[in-house]
């Protein structure tokens, strides 16, 4: 693990976002850069945890002039491992008023994050997610999660993050960590809400971020999942994604990954 940014300390800010990123190239994808810039424009101090086997410094475009903390780590542990590392390096972030954990499995944002962030900050509960699903059983989707004051410092929640073990199988990670984290939150009695509740997006048992990609965008979620751009055959209308995003935002999402 190393910190390659000029800034190494955690900003004195009540709003912190940790972005888990993976990449084989040292060039920062336009989507990741847009995410960091979008969060910073919403007054969040950003920590990017980049998992890669190449430790060469990241190359940002000339358009980026922000002040994100860049943490580099080997490519192990997937996103949950990256978030856990940030929580370990910067324990003080666990008590900040608004903390976001997100990742670069999303392509976007294609417009301002103001609406999404406002929904999180105004949410009355303890934990917020952009989306939830009833697939397998009800749980929040982990690619965009928000935590209100002190939740991440709760003993049971801390134990979850600091007891993670390296897993190499994606499905095991989903079952053990994404589903397991929701089970922990529900079991501990935390109030959990979602900005784009599954029932507004898809039928019961379906994945809103995959099957409901179009509806999510229409509702104001300015992202699509990267896997849909790379493999549009995952859904019957996946081939229409570039045209739809182009018509709505004037952006070809294929150029952002």
ROMI-900559 format. One record per residue: x, y, z of N, C-alpha, C in turn; residue number from 1; residue in one letter; chain. Coordinates in Angstrom, 2 decimals. Last residue first. Example, Ala and Ser with C-alpha at 12.3 -4.5 7.8 and 13.67 -1.06 7.14 Angstrom:
! residues 2
REC   n.east  n.north     n.up  ca.east  ca.north    ca.up   c.east  c.north     c.up  num  residu  chaine
REC    12.85    -2.25     7.08    13.67     -1.06     7.14    12.90     0.03     7.87    2       S       A
REC    13.19    -5.69     7.80    12.30     -4.50     7.80    13.20    -3.30     7.80    1       A       A
***
This chain:
! residues 257
REC   n.east  n.north     n.up  ca.east  ca.north    ca.up   c.east  c.north     c.up  num  residu  chaine
REC   -14.89     4.49   -20.67   -14.36      3.36   -19.90   -12.91     3.05   -20.30  257       X       A
REC   -16.03     6.40   -22.25   -15.76      6.77   -20.86   -15.11     5.65   -20.06  256       X       A
REC   -16.90     5.71   -24.70   -15.64      6.46   -24.66   -15.22     6.81   -23.23  255       X       A
REC   -19.35     4.62   -24.28   -18.27      3.70   -24.64   -16.91     4.39   -24.59  254       X       A
REC   -21.18     6.66   -23.95   -20.59      6.05   -22.75   -19.44     5.10   -23.05  253       X       A
REC   -21.22     9.59   -25.53   -21.12      8.17   -25.89   -20.45     7.46   -24.71  252       X       A
REC   -23.46    12.20   -24.79   -22.23     11.49   -24.43   -22.31    10.06   -24.94  251       X       A
REC   -25.80    13.65   -24.61   -24.81     14.05   -25.60   -23.45    13.39   -25.37  250       X       A
REC   -27.78    12.79   -22.91   -26.70     13.60   -22.34   -25.69    14.12   -23.36  249       X       A
REC   -29.76    11.54   -24.51   -30.13     12.23   -23.27   -29.05    13.20   -22.79  248       X       A
REC   -28.47    10.40   -26.69   -29.62     11.28   -26.93   -29.98    12.09   -25.69  247       X       A
REC   -26.49     8.87   -25.42   -26.12      9.94   -26.35   -27.26    10.92   -26.55  246       X       A
REC   -28.05     7.03   -24.06   -27.23      7.98   -23.29   -26.80     9.15   -24.17  245       X       A
REC   -29.17     5.71   -26.31   -30.02      6.34   -25.30   -29.24     7.39   -24.51  244       X       A
REC   -26.92     4.71   -27.67   -27.82      5.65   -28.34   -28.67     6.41   -27.33  243       X       A
REC   -25.83     2.95   -25.70   -25.07      4.10   -26.21   -25.96     5.15   -26.86  242       X       A
REC   -28.14     1.12   -25.25   -27.60      2.01   -24.22   -26.81     3.17   -24.80  241       X       A
REC   -29.09    -0.76   -26.97   -29.61      0.60   -27.13   -28.98     1.60   -26.16  240       X       A
REC   -28.15    -3.22   -26.24   -27.57     -2.59   -27.42   -28.02    -1.17   -27.64  239       X       A
REC   -29.82    -3.99   -24.15   -28.49     -3.47   -23.86   -27.83    -2.77   -25.03  238       X       A
REC   -32.29    -5.09   -24.12   -32.16     -3.77   -24.74   -30.79    -3.15   -24.51  237       X       A
REC   -31.99    -7.52   -22.82   -32.53     -7.52   -24.18   -32.34    -6.19   -24.89  236       X       A
REC   -28.79    -7.88   -21.21   -30.21     -7.53   -21.19   -30.70    -7.35   -22.62  235       X       A
REC   -26.29    -8.78   -21.92   -26.81     -9.15   -20.60   -28.30    -8.87   -20.47  234       X       A
REC   -25.30    -7.77   -24.22   -26.22     -8.90   -24.36   -26.75    -9.38   -23.01  233       X       A
REC   -23.37    -5.84   -23.69   -24.77     -5.42   -23.80   -25.77    -6.57   -23.92  232       X       A
REC   -20.73    -5.69   -22.13   -21.47     -6.88   -22.55   -22.96    -6.55   -22.64  231       X       A
REC   -19.78    -3.14   -21.64   -18.85     -4.15   -22.13   -19.55    -5.37   -22.68  230       X       A
REC   -22.06    -1.90   -20.70   -21.36     -1.33   -21.86   -20.44    -2.38   -22.48  229       X       A
REC   -22.65    -3.51   -18.54   -23.63     -3.41   -19.63   -23.01    -2.80   -20.88  228       X       A
REC   -20.53    -3.12   -16.84   -20.67     -4.44   -17.46   -21.69    -4.43   -18.59  227       X       A
REC   -20.94    -0.53   -15.86   -19.88     -0.77   -16.84   -20.09    -2.10   -17.57  226       X       A
REC   -24.23     0.69   -15.53   -23.19     -0.24   -15.08   -22.21    -0.52   -16.22  225       X       A
REC   -24.72     4.22   -15.82   -25.07      2.85   -16.21   -23.93     1.95   -15.75  224       X       A
REC   -25.99     7.26   -14.31   -24.97      6.22   -14.51   -25.58     5.03   -15.23  223       X       A
REC   -27.64     9.18   -12.92   -26.89      9.48   -14.15   -25.73     8.53   -14.42  222       X       A
REC   -30.84     8.82   -12.09   -29.56      8.22   -11.70   -28.64     8.29   -12.92  221       X       A
REC   -33.39     9.70   -12.81   -32.40     10.67   -12.38   -31.08    10.11   -11.89  220       X       A
REC   -35.22     8.12   -14.03   -35.56      8.60   -12.69   -34.53     9.58   -12.13  219       X       A
REC   -33.89     7.38   -16.34   -35.07      8.25   -16.45   -35.46     8.85   -15.10  218       X       A
REC   -32.00     5.66   -15.22   -31.56      6.91   -15.85   -32.73     7.89   -15.94  217       X       A
REC   -33.75     3.62   -14.38   -32.90      4.33   -13.42   -32.44     5.67   -13.98  216       X       A
REC   -34.78     2.75   -16.83   -35.67      3.38   -15.86   -34.88     4.16   -14.82  215       X       A
REC   -32.48     1.58   -17.96   -33.14      2.71   -18.61   -34.02     3.48   -17.63  214       X       A
REC   -31.81    -0.53   -16.12   -30.86      0.56   -16.40   -31.55     1.79   -16.98  213       X       A
REC   -33.06    -2.81   -15.08   -33.74     -1.51   -15.02   -32.87    -0.33   -15.36  212       X       A
REC   -31.31    -4.95   -15.30   -32.57     -4.98   -16.05   -33.21    -3.60   -16.13  211       X       A
REC   -29.22    -3.59   -13.63   -29.01     -4.30   -14.89   -30.29    -4.25   -15.73  210       X       A
REC   -30.13    -2.34   -11.39   -28.99     -1.73   -12.07   -28.67    -2.41   -13.40  209       X       A
REC   -32.22    -3.99   -10.47   -32.52     -2.69   -11.07   -31.35    -2.08   -11.83  208       X       A
REC   -32.79    -7.29   -10.96   -31.70     -6.39   -10.59   -31.93    -5.03   -11.24  207       X       A
REC   -35.80    -8.85    -9.68   -34.89     -8.44   -10.74   -33.87    -7.44   -10.22  206       X       A
REC   -37.57    -9.33    -7.63   -36.60    -10.36    -7.94   -35.61   -10.01    -9.03  205       X       A
REC   -40.32    -7.48    -8.91   -39.69     -8.17    -7.78   -38.73    -9.25    -8.27  204       X       A
REC   -39.54    -5.26   -11.66   -40.40     -6.21   -10.95   -39.61    -6.91    -9.86  203       X       A
REC   -37.97    -2.00   -11.23   -38.14     -3.32   -11.86   -39.14    -4.15   -11.06  202       X       A
REC   -38.41     0.61   -10.06   -37.55      0.40   -11.22   -37.87    -0.90   -11.97  201       X       A
REC   -39.67     0.84    -7.72   -39.90      1.92    -8.68   -39.26     1.62   -10.03  200       X       A
REC   -38.68    -1.25    -6.25   -40.05     -1.35    -6.74   -40.43    -0.24    -7.71  199       X       A
REC   -36.10    -0.34    -5.48   -36.26     -1.37    -6.50   -37.66    -1.41    -7.10  198       X       A
REC   -35.59     3.15    -5.10   -36.06      1.88    -4.56   -36.42     0.91    -5.69  197       X       A
REC   -33.32     5.13    -5.12   -34.08      4.62    -6.25   -34.54     3.21    -5.89  196       X       A
REC   -32.30     5.55    -2.53   -32.77      6.67    -3.33   -33.66     6.25    -4.48  195       X       A
REC   -33.19     3.65     0.32   -32.56      3.71    -1.00   -33.16     4.85    -1.80  194       X       A
REC   -32.38     3.02     3.80   -33.25      3.50     2.73   -32.47     3.54     1.42  193       X       A
REC   -32.45     1.70     7.07   -31.82      1.68     5.75   -32.82     2.16     4.71  192       X       A
REC   -31.63     1.80    10.38   -32.64      2.25     9.42   -31.96     2.43     8.07  191       X       A
REC   -30.37    -1.07    12.06   -30.14      0.21    11.41   -31.29     0.53    10.46  190       X       A
REC   -30.49    -3.53    13.41   -31.57     -2.56    13.57   -31.31    -1.19    12.98  189       X       A
REC   -28.80    -5.57    13.01   -28.42     -4.62    14.06   -29.45    -3.51    14.24  188       X       A
REC   -29.97    -6.81    10.82   -29.94     -7.50    12.10   -29.60    -6.60    13.26  187       X       A
REC   -29.50    -4.96     8.78   -30.88     -5.25     9.19   -30.90    -5.89    10.58  186       X       A
REC   -26.68    -5.09     8.73   -27.37     -3.82     8.97   -28.80    -4.05     9.46  185       X       A
REC   -26.25    -7.84     8.14   -25.74     -7.23     9.37   -26.50    -5.96     9.71  184       X       A
REC   -27.45    -8.04     5.63   -27.96     -8.84     6.75   -27.50    -8.27     8.09  183       X       A
REC   -25.75    -6.32     4.21   -27.15     -5.96     4.40   -27.76    -6.75     5.56  182       X       A
REC   -23.42    -7.87     4.32   -23.43     -6.54     4.93   -24.86    -6.08     5.17  181       X       A
REC   -24.13   -10.16     2.87   -23.83    -10.26     4.29   -23.86    -8.92     5.00  180       X       A
REC   -24.37    -9.19     0.28   -25.56     -9.70     0.96   -25.33    -9.75     2.48  179       X       A
REC   -21.61    -8.34     0.06   -22.75     -7.46    -0.27   -24.01    -7.93     0.45  178       X       A
REC   -20.21   -10.66     1.28   -20.02     -9.27     1.68   -21.18    -8.36     1.32  177       X       A
REC   -21.06   -13.19     0.40   -20.49    -13.03     1.73   -20.47   -11.59     2.20  176       X       A
REC   -22.10   -12.80    -2.22   -22.85    -13.51    -1.18   -22.37   -13.20     0.22  175       X       A
REC   -20.06   -11.35    -3.49   -21.42    -10.83    -3.45   -22.20   -11.48    -2.31  174       X       A
REC   -17.94   -13.15    -3.12   -17.87    -11.81    -2.54   -19.25   -11.21    -2.43  173       X       A
REC   -18.80   -15.31    -4.61   -18.63    -15.47    -3.16   -18.57   -14.12    -2.46  172       X       A
REC   -18.71   -14.15    -7.12   -20.00    -14.55    -6.58   -19.93   -14.79    -5.07  171       X       A
REC   -15.93   -13.71    -7.47   -16.86    -12.58    -7.41   -18.19   -12.97    -6.79  170       X       A
REC   -13.30   -15.10    -5.72   -14.47    -15.42    -6.53   -15.53   -14.33    -6.36  169       X       A
REC   -11.38   -14.46    -3.92   -11.04    -14.31    -5.33   -12.21   -14.56    -6.26  168       X       A
REC   -11.05   -12.72    -0.87   -11.81    -13.67    -1.68   -11.47   -13.42    -3.14  167       X       A
REC    -9.59   -12.07     2.19    -9.42    -11.98     0.74   -10.20   -13.10     0.06  166       X       A
REC   -11.89   -11.09     4.71   -10.83    -11.96     4.24   -10.77   -11.88     2.73  165       X       A
REC   -12.77    -8.70     7.19   -12.83     -9.17     5.81   -11.63   -10.05     5.49  164       X       A
REC   -12.83    -7.53     9.62   -12.70     -9.00     9.61   -12.80    -9.57     8.20  163       X       A
REC   -13.33    -4.89     9.44   -11.97     -5.27     9.80   -11.78    -6.77     9.92  162       X       A
REC   -16.03    -4.70     8.75   -15.01     -4.19     7.84   -13.62    -4.72     8.17  161       X       A
REC   -17.29    -5.93    11.00   -17.50     -6.42     9.64   -16.34    -6.00     8.74  160       X       A
REC   -16.46    -4.28    13.07   -16.04     -5.68    13.07   -16.21    -6.29    11.69  159       X       A
REC   -17.82    -1.93    12.43   -16.35     -1.97    12.39   -15.85    -3.40    12.31  158       X       A
REC   -20.41    -2.85    12.94   -20.04     -2.45    11.59   -18.52    -2.45    11.44  157       X       A
REC   -20.32    -3.30    15.67   -20.65     -4.41    14.77   -20.24    -4.10    13.34  156       X       A
REC   -19.61    -0.67    16.68   -18.77     -1.85    16.89   -19.05    -3.00    15.93  155       X       A
REC   -19.77     2.14    14.50   -20.51      1.20    15.35   -19.69    -0.08    15.50  154       X       A
REC   -18.64     3.71    12.65   -17.88      3.52    13.88   -18.60     2.62    14.88  153       X       A
REC   -20.44     4.04    10.67   -19.25      3.25    10.35   -18.36     3.00    11.57  152       X       A
REC   -22.22     5.77    11.95   -22.62      4.39    11.66   -21.40     3.51    11.40  151       X       A
REC   -21.43     8.46    12.33   -21.06      7.45    13.31   -21.43     6.02    12.99  150       X       A
REC   -23.74    10.02    10.32   -22.81     10.22    11.44   -22.63     8.99    12.33  149       X       A
REC   -24.58     7.84     7.55   -24.72      9.04     8.38   -23.85     8.93     9.63  148       X       A
REC   -23.45     6.71     4.45   -23.55      6.45     5.89   -23.61     7.77     6.65  147       X       A
REC   -24.21     5.25     1.28   -23.95      6.41     2.12   -24.24     6.10     3.58  146       X       A
REC   -23.08     3.62    -1.72   -23.67      3.57    -0.38   -23.30     4.82     0.40  145       X       A
REC   -22.92     2.14    -4.54   -23.07      3.55    -4.14   -23.82     3.57    -2.82  144       X       A
REC   -22.61    -0.58    -4.85   -21.78      0.28    -5.69   -21.91     1.77    -5.36  143       X       A
REC   -24.17    -2.41    -3.41   -23.02     -1.80    -2.75   -22.25    -0.79    -3.59  142       X       A
REC   -27.60    -2.43    -2.80   -26.53     -2.69    -3.76   -25.34    -1.82    -3.37  141       X       A
REC   -29.27    -3.96    -0.02   -28.82     -2.78    -0.74   -27.71    -3.18    -1.71  140       X       A
REC   -31.75    -6.58    -0.26   -30.47     -6.03     0.19   -30.15    -4.77    -0.59  139       X       A
REC   -33.94    -9.34    -0.05   -33.78     -7.88    -0.03   -32.42    -7.44     0.51  138       X       A
REC   -32.46   -12.06    -1.91   -33.31    -11.58    -0.82   -33.05   -10.08    -0.71  137       X       A
REC   -32.34   -12.54    -4.87   -31.85    -13.44    -3.81   -32.63   -13.20    -2.52  136       X       A
REC   -33.50    -9.28    -5.39   -32.86    -10.45    -5.99   -32.13   -11.25    -4.91  135       X       A
REC   -34.50    -6.96    -4.54   -35.03     -8.15    -3.86   -34.47    -9.43    -4.48  134       X       A
REC   -32.39    -4.09    -4.03   -32.98     -5.13    -4.87   -33.55    -6.24    -3.99  133       X       A
REC   -31.57    -0.58    -4.25   -31.66     -1.85    -3.53   -32.30    -2.87    -4.46  132       X       A
REC   -29.44     2.26    -4.85   -30.44      1.27    -5.24   -30.45     0.11    -4.26  131       X       A
REC   -27.92     4.00    -3.28   -28.58      4.50    -4.48   -29.71     3.57    -4.89  130       X       A
REC   -28.54     3.78     0.23   -27.90      3.28    -0.98   -28.63     3.87    -2.17  129       X       A
REC   -27.86     4.61     3.62   -28.56      4.89     2.36   -27.80     4.18     1.25  128       X       A
REC   -28.33     4.40     7.10   -27.60      3.95     5.92   -28.47     4.16     4.69  127       X       A
REC   -30.07     5.66     8.87   -28.65      5.54     9.20   -27.79     5.24     7.98  126       X       A
REC   -32.63     7.92     7.61   -32.11      6.75     8.30   -30.63     6.82     8.60  125       X       A
REC   -33.58    10.04     6.11   -33.76     10.08     7.56   -33.10     8.94     8.32  124       X       A
REC   -31.78    11.85     3.62   -32.41     10.59     4.03   -32.45    10.51     5.55  123       X       A
REC   -30.39    14.02     2.79   -31.71     14.28     3.41   -32.37    13.00     3.91  122       X       A
REC   -28.16    12.91     1.63   -27.97     13.74     2.82   -29.29    14.03     3.54  121       X       A
REC   -29.31    11.48    -0.58   -28.58     10.80     0.51   -28.56    11.66     1.77  120       X       A
REC   -30.38    13.59    -2.05   -31.25     12.52    -1.56   -30.59    11.77    -0.42  119       X       A
REC   -28.09    15.04    -2.66   -29.12     15.66    -1.82   -30.06    14.60    -1.25  118       X       A
REC   -26.82    13.24    -4.38   -26.21     13.56    -3.09   -27.23    14.17    -2.14  117       X       A
REC   -28.60    13.30    -6.55   -28.32     12.04    -5.86   -27.76    12.31    -4.47  116       X       A
REC   -28.49    16.04    -7.28   -29.74     15.40    -6.88   -29.53    14.12    -6.10  115       X       A
REC   -25.71    16.45    -7.91   -26.41     17.23    -6.88   -27.66    16.53    -6.37  114       X       A
REC   -24.12    15.44    -9.83   -24.54     14.52    -8.77   -25.38    15.20    -7.70  113       X       A
REC   -24.66    16.40   -13.25   -24.34     16.72   -11.86   -24.88    15.67   -10.89  112       X       A
REC   -24.21    13.72   -15.65   -24.64     15.06   -15.27   -24.32    15.24   -13.79  111       X       A
REC   -23.09    11.29   -15.85   -23.25     12.02   -17.09   -23.80    13.42   -16.87  110       X       A
REC   -20.65     9.94   -13.60   -21.97     10.53   -13.87   -21.97    11.36   -15.15  109       X       A
REC   -20.17     6.97   -15.63   -20.82      8.22   -15.31   -20.11     8.87   -14.14  108       X       A
REC   -20.48     3.64   -14.98   -20.01      4.59   -15.98   -20.83     5.85   -15.80  107       X       A
REC   -19.54     1.74   -12.12   -20.51      2.60   -12.78   -19.82     3.43   -13.85  106       X       A
REC   -17.47     0.67   -10.92   -18.25     -0.26   -11.72   -19.36     0.47   -12.46  105       X       A
REC   -15.96     2.25    -9.23   -15.98      2.59   -10.66   -16.58     1.48   -11.51  104       X       A
REC   -17.84     2.99    -6.19   -16.79      2.36    -6.98   -16.92     2.72    -8.45  103       X       A
REC   -18.27     4.25    -2.79   -18.72      3.96    -4.15   -17.58     3.32    -4.93  102       X       A
REC   -19.40     5.47     0.12   -18.53      4.42    -0.40   -19.08     4.06    -1.77  101       X       A
REC   -19.60     8.52     1.86   -20.02      7.73     0.71   -18.96     6.68     0.40  100       X       A
REC   -20.65    10.06     4.77   -19.59      9.26     4.16   -20.19     8.42     3.04   99       X       A
REC   -21.24    12.76     6.78   -21.70     12.10     5.55   -20.52    11.37     4.92   98       X       A
REC   -19.88    13.24     9.22   -21.34     13.37     9.12   -21.91    12.63     7.92   97       X       A
REC   -17.42    10.90    10.44   -17.82     12.09     9.71   -19.33    12.07     9.44   96       X       A
REC   -16.45     8.66    11.62   -17.36      9.48    12.43   -17.80    10.75    11.70   95       X       A
REC   -14.70     7.50     9.86   -15.86      6.71    10.29   -16.87     7.53    11.08   94       X       A
REC   -12.50     9.04     9.50   -13.60      9.23     8.55   -14.86     8.49     8.99   93       X       A
REC   -10.61     8.21    11.32   -11.44      9.36    11.68   -12.60     9.58    10.71   92       X       A
REC    -9.11     6.21    10.14   -10.19      5.83    11.05   -11.12     6.98    11.41   91       X       A
REC    -7.63     5.75     7.50    -8.22      7.00     7.99    -9.38     6.70     8.93   90       X       A
REC    -6.86     3.11     7.19    -5.86      4.17     7.10    -6.35     5.46     7.74   89       X       A
REC    -9.34     1.76     7.45    -8.22      1.45     8.35    -7.19     2.59     8.36   88       X       A
REC   -10.89     2.77     5.45   -11.39      2.89     6.82   -10.31     2.58     7.85   87       X       A
REC    -9.31     1.97     3.28    -9.50      3.40     3.56    -9.97     3.61     4.99   86       X       A
REC    -9.65    -0.82     3.50    -8.32     -0.23     3.63    -8.43     1.26     3.96   85       X       A
REC   -12.37    -1.12     2.98   -11.85     -1.47     4.30   -10.47    -0.86     4.53   84       X       A
REC   -12.43    -0.41     0.27   -13.12      0.43     1.26   -12.58     0.16     2.67   83       X       A
REC   -10.92    -2.56    -0.74   -10.47     -1.18    -0.92   -11.13    -0.25     0.08   82       X       A
REC   -12.49    -4.76    -0.08   -11.14     -4.66     0.46   -10.60    -3.25     0.35   81       X       A
REC   -14.72    -4.22    -1.62   -14.86     -4.24    -0.16   -13.49    -4.14     0.51   80       X       A
REC   -13.68    -4.48    -4.23   -14.07     -3.16    -3.71   -14.19    -3.15    -2.19   79       X       A
REC   -10.99    -6.95    -4.00   -12.10     -6.29    -4.67   -12.48    -4.99    -3.95   78       X       A
REC    -8.80    -8.34    -2.98    -9.83     -7.87    -2.07   -11.03    -7.19    -2.69   77       X       A
REC    -6.04    -7.11    -4.89    -6.66     -8.17    -4.09    -7.77    -7.55    -3.25   76       X       A
REC    -3.87    -5.68    -6.41    -5.20     -6.05    -6.89    -5.71    -7.29    -6.16   75       X       A
REC    -2.29    -3.47    -4.02    -2.30     -4.60    -4.95    -3.74    -4.98    -5.30   74       X       A
REC    -2.95     0.11    -4.02    -2.88     -1.19    -3.36    -2.80    -2.29    -4.39   73       X       A
REC    -2.80     3.59    -3.35    -2.53      2.48    -4.26    -2.39     1.19    -3.47   72       X       A
REC    -4.77     6.41    -2.96    -4.16      5.27    -2.27    -3.99     4.14    -3.28   71       X       A
REC    -4.93     9.75    -3.24    -4.83      8.55    -4.08    -4.07     7.47    -3.32   70       X       A
REC    -7.13    12.31    -2.47    -6.08     11.44    -1.92    -6.09    10.15    -2.74   69       X       A
REC    -7.82    15.05    -4.68    -8.14     13.74    -4.13    -6.91    13.08    -3.53   68       X       A
REC    -8.17    17.67    -5.62    -7.21     17.39    -4.55    -7.52    16.06    -3.88   67       X       A
REC    -8.39    18.77    -9.07    -8.87     18.57    -7.71    -7.76    18.17    -6.76   66       X       A
REC    -8.27    19.20   -11.74    -7.41     20.05   -10.90    -7.80    19.91    -9.43   65       X       A
REC    -8.60    17.80   -14.86    -8.74     17.55   -13.43    -7.75    18.39   -12.64   64       X       A
REC    -7.96    18.36   -17.44    -9.21     18.94   -16.93    -9.35    18.76   -15.43   63       X       A
REC    -5.79    16.93   -18.14    -5.55     18.32   -17.76    -6.79    18.97   -17.19   62       X       A
REC    -6.29    13.66   -16.65    -6.33     14.61   -17.75    -6.06    16.01   -17.23   61       X       A
REC    -3.87    11.67   -14.85    -5.15     12.35   -14.95    -5.13    13.31   -16.13   60       X       A
REC    -2.28     8.75   -14.34    -2.25      9.93   -15.21    -3.66    10.47   -15.37   59       X       A
REC    -0.73     7.28   -11.46    -1.88      7.47   -12.35    -1.74     8.77   -13.13   58       X       A
REC     2.52     5.79   -11.26     1.56      6.85   -10.91     0.46     7.02   -11.95   57       X       A
REC     2.74     2.23   -11.23     3.12      3.48   -11.88     2.09     4.56   -11.56   56       X       A
REC     2.08    -0.24   -10.27     2.16      0.86    -9.30     2.63     2.18    -9.90   55       X       A
REC     0.03    -2.69   -11.33     0.97     -1.70   -11.85     0.98    -0.51   -10.90   54       X       A
REC    -1.99    -4.08   -10.27    -0.67     -4.70   -10.14     0.42    -3.80   -10.69   53       X       A
REC    -4.39    -2.25    -8.38    -3.73     -2.55    -9.64    -2.40    -3.23    -9.35   52       X       A
REC    -6.81    -0.26    -7.01    -6.26     -1.62    -6.99    -5.67    -1.93    -8.35   51       X       A
REC    -7.01     2.77    -5.48    -6.80      2.14    -6.78    -6.12     0.78    -6.60   50       X       A
REC    -9.12     4.71    -3.89    -8.28      3.54    -3.59    -8.18     2.73    -4.87   49       X       A
REC    -9.46     8.07    -3.44    -9.52      7.03    -4.47    -8.58     5.90    -4.04   48       X       A
REC   -11.28    10.19    -1.52   -10.17      9.23    -1.43   -10.39     8.19    -2.52   47       X       A
REC   -12.39    13.53    -1.52   -12.41     12.20    -2.14   -11.11    11.44    -1.87   46       X       A
REC   -14.71    15.60     0.01   -13.29     15.29    -0.12   -13.19    13.82    -0.51   45       X       A
REC   -17.49    17.18    -1.48   -16.94     15.99    -0.84   -15.43    15.94    -1.05   44       X       A
REC   -18.88    19.19    -2.80   -18.17     19.51    -1.55   -17.72    18.28    -0.77   43       X       A
REC   -19.69    18.60    -5.28   -20.72     18.53    -4.23   -20.10    18.67    -2.84   42       X       A
REC   -17.35    18.59    -6.63   -18.24     19.73    -6.86   -19.39    19.75    -5.86   41       X       A
REC   -16.41    16.10    -5.83   -15.75     17.30    -5.31   -16.62    18.54    -5.52   40       X       A
REC   -18.10    14.46    -7.33   -18.17     14.42    -5.87   -17.54    15.67    -5.27   39       X       A
REC   -17.25    15.13    -9.92   -18.64     15.34    -9.52   -18.81    15.35    -8.02   38       X       A
REC   -14.58    14.33    -9.88   -14.90     15.74   -10.05   -16.32    16.04    -9.61   37       X       A
REC   -14.95    11.55    -9.58   -14.20     12.31    -8.58   -14.55    13.79    -8.67   36       X       A
REC   -16.44    11.01   -11.94   -16.96     10.67   -10.62   -16.27    11.51    -9.55   35       X       A
REC   -14.67    11.79   -13.95   -15.95     12.49   -13.80   -16.57    12.22   -12.44   34       X       A
REC   -12.67     9.88   -13.54   -12.36     11.30   -13.36   -13.64    12.11   -13.17   33       X       A
REC   -14.07     7.58   -14.22   -13.55      7.75   -12.86   -13.26     9.21   -12.58   32       X       A
REC   -14.61     8.19   -16.96   -15.69      7.96   -16.01   -15.23     8.15   -14.57   31       X       A
REC   -12.13     8.32   -18.19   -12.95      9.53   -18.12   -14.06     9.39   -17.09   30       X       A
REC    -9.56     6.61   -16.39   -10.70      6.61   -17.31   -11.52     7.88   -17.12   29       X       A
REC    -6.21     7.40   -16.16    -7.49      7.43   -15.45    -8.63     7.54   -16.46   28       X       A
REC    -3.65     5.28   -17.09    -4.47      6.41   -17.50    -5.83     6.33   -16.81   27       X       A
REC    -2.52     2.94   -16.45    -2.22      4.05   -15.55    -3.01     5.31   -15.93   26       X       A
REC    -4.54    -0.04   -16.63    -3.84      1.08   -17.25    -3.56     2.16   -16.22   25       X       A
REC    -6.03    -1.70   -15.16    -4.75     -2.23   -15.61    -3.91    -1.16   -16.28   24       X       A
REC    -7.94    -0.92   -12.23    -7.54     -0.66   -13.60    -6.19    -1.28   -13.92   23       X       A
REC   -10.48    -0.07    -9.94    -9.57     -1.08   -10.46    -9.19    -0.70   -11.88   22       X       A
REC   -11.45     1.70    -7.00   -11.20      1.66    -8.43   -10.26     0.51    -8.77   21       X       A
REC   -13.63     3.17    -4.74   -12.82      1.98    -5.03   -12.69     1.84    -6.53   20       X       A
REC   -13.76     6.15    -3.19   -14.05      5.54    -4.48   -13.10     4.37    -4.69   19       X       A
REC   -15.23     7.71    -0.55   -14.17      6.75    -0.88   -14.59     6.03    -2.16   18       X       A
REC   -15.88    10.97     0.55   -16.25      9.88    -0.36   -15.04     9.02    -0.63   17       X       A
REC   -17.08    13.06     3.13   -15.97     12.25     2.61   -16.53    11.17     1.69   16       X       A
REC   -17.85    15.86     4.83   -18.29     15.08     3.68   -17.08    14.38     3.06   15       X       A
REC   -16.75    17.43     6.73   -17.81     16.52     7.17   -18.30    15.61     6.06   14       X       A
REC   -13.27    17.83     6.78   -14.51     18.01     6.02   -15.53    17.00     6.53   13       X       A
REC   -10.27    18.10     6.63   -11.16     18.45     7.73   -12.51    18.84     7.14   12       X       A
REC    -8.95    15.34     4.74    -9.39     16.72     4.85   -10.31    16.91     6.05   11       X       A
REC    -6.34    13.26     5.71    -7.78     13.36     5.47    -8.22    14.79     5.70   10       X       A
REC    -3.17    13.48     3.99    -4.01     13.50     5.18    -5.47    13.60     4.79    9       X       A
REC    -1.91    13.70     1.59    -1.92     12.38     2.22    -2.82    12.33     3.44    8       X       A
REC    -1.45    15.24    -1.50    -2.19     15.26    -0.24    -2.25    13.85     0.32    7       X       A
REC    -0.12    14.17    -3.65     0.56     15.17    -2.83    -0.12    15.29    -1.48    6       X       A
REC    -0.59    10.59    -3.93    -1.00     11.97    -4.12    -0.18    12.90    -3.25    5       X       A
REC     0.09     8.02    -3.25     0.89      8.67    -4.27     0.54    10.14    -4.47    4       X       A
REC     0.59     5.85    -0.73    -0.22      7.03    -1.05     0.58     7.87    -2.02    3       X       A
REC     0.47     2.25    -0.76     1.19      3.53    -0.77     0.20     4.64    -1.08    2       X       A
REC     0.84    -1.19     0.00     0.00      0.00     0.00     0.88     1.25     0.00    1       X       A
***
